[in-house]
């Protein structure tokens, strides 16, 4: 049976004297009946798709609505000109989050990690590390197992669906997964990975899902950047020894309760939040008239 709590996942690693990634993989093998070779090959395939999505990004391409496309290239140009804050890694994280989310809006191939609407968060924090040589493909795939473990627990205890729990369930969960993966990559202990995930999800608690015109474009694409940058800051805090007052499982449970309390208008219906602003409604009207 899959892990039903982060505590159980961390406990399995400790009891067996194995890494968190190994514990997640073994648990998955027991349920999926896959061989270890097949499981690792599948994970490598997902990583290769993330890389290909970034590599094949076309800054000239726009989504059908015209609301999305080209922004990642703007960030890269501004970074090259020395106009941005935060250094090379943060600029790369921002650009990569935009790239993948824009590709999703343009109907290109992405990895739902954990959802299509939050697809840019996890690759954004990992791709720059791979390109700089700070992490090998094998390292990245190990970290992806850790991300998957936390994502599975969130799915089991709460939800990953914006229609059910708001954007906290999509970008929030992706941010938690990315924070845990980053912490693991930098040598963080399992408890630090859990703290990073708890902080990341806790920081985005209550985030609503309010797609303008019902499309996963505005504000969704930019929220992928927020999720990625949040993941970096939370991984850094955890690696520095900063703990979180609320255990990860309790944060996940709280997210599930908050999602259930959100108005239906704030759960992917396109009826509330930014979608209900005058400009949001005007965009929806324009797109409806254009057919």
Secondary structure, 3 states (H helix, E strand, C coil): CCCCCHHHHHHHHHHHCCCHHHHHHHHHHHHHCCCHHHHHHHHHHHHHHHHHHHHCCCCCCCCCCCCCCCHHHHHHHHHHCCCCCCHHHHHHHHHHHHHHHHHHHCCCCCCCCCCCCCHHHHHHHHHHHHHCCCCCHHHHHHHHHHHHHHHHHHHHHCCCCHHHHCHHHCHHHHHHHHHHHHHHHCCCCHHHHHHHHHHHHHHCCCCCECCHHHCCCCCHHHHHHHHHHHHHHHHHHHHCCCCCCCCHHHHHHHHHHHHHHCCHHHECCCCCHHHHCHHHHHHHHHHHHHC
